[in-house]
Amino acid sequence: MDDALVPPGDEPRCPVDITLAALGGRWTPLVLRDFLRRDRATYTELSAALPALSDKVLSDKVLSDRLAQLTRVGVIERHRIPGWPPRVRYELTGLGRALEPVVRGMWEWGTARRDASA
């Protein structure tokens, strides 16, 4: 792994840095975790699935930002649903599905840490 590490620059080139850039920001891994559970969701479904985002104004901004970030890096796709009122559905991509082992590793590490503290 050491030979793959490169100094920081404007765009990440180190594989770990690239992954962190895609998953960076508070709540991003939890939004991804929810997509891995269900493959697709509307904004309302995601908002309900993340109850820890309690402040409505903050939660709307954070969730919108995270969805835009994950869309930008190709982890999810945004699809407009025809009709009124306009609705949007987000869907996990193959690139997003490939992050499952990363999230699973975080889950397993966190579980071990939680259990060791109990």
C-alpha distance (Angstrom), angle and dihedral (degrees) to the residues before:
residue distance angle dihedral
M1 . . .
D2 3.81 . .
D3 3.79 93.4 .
A4 3.83 89.9 57.0
L5 3.80 93.5 57.4
V6 3.76 114.3 103.6
P7 3.78 132.0 179.1
P8 3.81 117.7 -91.8
G9 3.77 119.3 -92.4
D10 3.78 138.7 160.1
E11 3.80 91.8 -66.4
P12 3.80 121.7 33.9
R13 3.80 114.0 -108.3
C14 3.79 100.8 169.2
P15 3.82 108.6 92.4
V16 3.81 92.2 -130.7
D17 3.80 90.8 49.5
I18 3.82 90.9 49.1
T19 3.81 90.4 53.0
L20 3.80 92.1 46.7
A21 3.80 90.6 49.7
A22 3.81 89.8 54.3
L23 3.82 93.4 46.8
G24 3.79 98.1 33.5
G25 3.75 123.2 126.8
R26 3.75 132.6 56.7
W27 3.81 114.0 -65.4
T28 3.83 95.2 11.0
P29 3.83 94.9 112.4
L30 3.82 89.6 47.4
V31 3.80 91.9 51.5
L32 3.81 88.5 49.8
R33 3.82 90.3 47.3
D34 3.79 88.9 56.5
F35 3.81 92.0 50.2
L36 3.80 90.0 50.4
R37 3.81 88.0 55.7
R38 3.80 96.5 49.5
D39 3.86 109.8 13.9
R40 3.83 93.0 -141.1
A41 3.78 137.1 31.8
T42 3.77 144.0 163.3
Y43 3.77 121.8 -118.9
T44 3.82 90.2 -104.5
E45 3.81 92.5 52.5
L46 3.79 91.3 50.3
S47 3.78 92.8 46.7
A48 3.81 90.4 52.9
A49 3.82 91.4 47.2
L50 3.81 92.2 56.6
P51 3.81 102.5 56.3
A52 3.80 92.5 160.9
L53 3.80 86.9 75.3
S54 3.79 88.8 82.2
D55 3.81 104.1 160.1
K56 3.82 102.8 80.6
V57 3.81 96.1 -150.6
L58 3.80 92.9 45.5
S59 3.79 92.8 43.4
D60 3.81 93.1 52.0
K61 3.80 91.4 51.2
V62 3.81 94.5 44.0
L63 3.79 94.9 46.0
S64 3.81 92.6 45.7
D65 3.80 90.5 49.5
R66 3.82 92.8 48.3
L67 3.80 93.0 48.4
A68 3.80 90.4 49.5
Q69 3.82 90.5 48.3
L70 3.82 93.9 49.4
T71 3.81 90.1 46.3
R72 3.82 91.6 50.0
V73 3.81 93.0 53.6
G74 3.81 92.9 45.1
V75 3.81 98.6 -111.3
I76 3.81 93.1 120.5
E77 3.80 135.1 16.3
R78 3.79 126.3 -137.6
H79 3.81 117.4 -134.8
R80 3.79 124.5 -175.0
I81 3.80 113.1 -137.6
P82 3.82 111.9 -141.6
G83 3.78 118.1 -120.8
W84 3.73 141.2 56.4
P85 2.91 126.6 -32.7
P86 3.78 93.3 32.5
R87 3.79 112.1 -115.7
V88 3.77 134.7 -173.0
R89 3.77 129.4 -147.7
Y90 3.78 122.3 -162.6
E91 3.78 121.1 -150.5
L92 3.78 132.1 -165.1
T93 3.82 114.2 -116.2
G94 3.79 128.5 -146.3
L95 3.80 87.4 -101.3
G96 3.79 88.7 54.5
R97 3.79 92.4 47.6
A98 3.82 88.1 53.6
L99 3.82 87.7 65.0
E100 3.81 91.1 65.0
P101 3.83 94.2 97.7
V102 3.82 89.3 51.9
V103 3.80 92.5 52.5
R104 3.81 91.3 41.7
G105 3.82 89.1 53.1
M106 3.81 89.8 51.1
W107 3.81 89.2 49.5
E108 3.80 92.8 50.2
W109 3.80 94.2 45.3
G110 3.81 91.2 47.7
T111 3.80 91.8 47.7
A112 3.80 91.7 51.9
R113 3.80 91.3 46.9
R114 3.82 92.2 48.1
D115 3.82 92.4 47.6
A116 3.81 92.6 47.4
S117 3.80 90.0 53.2
A118 3.81 93.6 50.2
